[in-house]
């Protein structure tokens, strides 16, 4: 499989919440996950096991969510993906009690592939947009 195919299959099977434990097929034992939170860049180490648990956490928070790849571009060992995730707020998220209302996440990432596995990625998520949705949903429940 080429880099684009690896990432596309990773999204379809793992990131979608359908088969989180298939992360072992697509991720190296140690993956550097570069993240931006409130304009601060941080890097955390991910393993296939803790990534699978991260996906299960999303499922507990947003139910069986729909993940749509909106754009996928690749060049050599790098793959850019932009996606839209739509779920229902069924579990606590950042202190917000479940509302049963829809929540949409818009995000993008660049994945680096080495020896057929994801070894590194840079991700940006519209966390402020998610927070506003949760806040608005909570307000409409009051």
N, C-alpha and C positions, 0 to 999 in steps of 0.2 A: 504494500500500500504506500502511496505517496503521502506527503505531509498533510495535504488538504483532506484526503480520504480518512486519515487517522483522526483528525480533529472533527470532521463531520460525523464519523461513527461514534466518537466519544460523546458528542452532543446528543445524538439520537438515542444512545443506549444509557449513558451514565448521567450526564448533566441534566437530562430530561426527567430524571427520577424513575425511569422505567427499570433500569438494572444498575443501581449504584455500585454493586460489588464487582461489576465488570471493569471498574477503574484499573484493576491490575493489568488488564489487557492493553491499556492505552497510556498509562502513566509509569514513569520510572519510579524506583523505590523512594527517591528523594526529589521533590520538585520545588524549585524556588518560585513562590507566588508573590509577585510584586503588586501591591495594592495602594490605592489612593483613598484616604479617608479624611475628609475636611481639609483638603489641600496638603495633607501630610503623607509622604510616601513611606510605606513600610514593606518589609519583606518577611513573609512567614514561610516556614518549611511545611510542605504538604507531603503526605504519603498516600498511596491508593486507599488505605484503610480510613485515614481521617478525612479524606475527600469524600468517600462514600458516606461517612457519618454526616458530613456537612450537607450533602444532598438530602439525606434522610431528615435532617433538621429543617430544611426548606419545605419538605413534604409535610412535616408536622405543623409548620407555620402556615402554609398556603395550600394544603391539600394536593390533589393530583393536578398539578399546574400544567398549562400548555406552554411549550417552549417553541418559538418560531425563530429560525435563523433568517435574518433579514439581509445579511450580506456575508459572504465568505470569499476572501481573497488570499492567494498564497504566492510566495516567492521563495524558492529554495527551501530553507529549513524553517521559515516563518509563515504562520497562518493567522490572518486577521478575521475575527468573527464579530458581527454585531447582531444582537438578538433582542427579542421581546418575550418576556415571561409574564403570563397572566394566570393568576391564581385567586383563591378565595381565602380571606383572612380567617383561618380556623384555629390558630394557636397564637399564644402570646409572642409578640415581636417587639423588641426594644422597649418593653414596659407597657405596650399597648395591648389591652385585652382583646380577644377575638371579637370581630363584629359580623362575620359572615358576609362581608362585602368584598367586591373585587379589588385586587391590588395588581398594578402593572409595574414591572421592572424593565428598564431599558439599560442595556449594558453592552460593553464591547471589551475584547481582549485580543492580545497577540500571543500566540503560542509558539514556542520553539521546540522543534522535534529533533531528536538525536537517536540514532539506532532504532528507529521505529516507535519511539515513545515520547510523550510530552515530558520535557525536563525543566521547563521554565515557562512562566507566563506573566504578562502585565495586564492587569484588569482595571477597568473603570466602570463603576455602577452609579447610576443616578440615585444616590442614597437620600439626597434632599427631596427628590420627587417621591420616593417611597415614604419618607417621614411625613410629608404633607398629606399624602393619601391616607395614611394611618390616622393622622390627626383629624382630618376632615371626616373620615368614617366614624371615629370615636365621637366627635362632636354631634354628628347626625343621630347617634344612638342616645345622647343625653336628652 
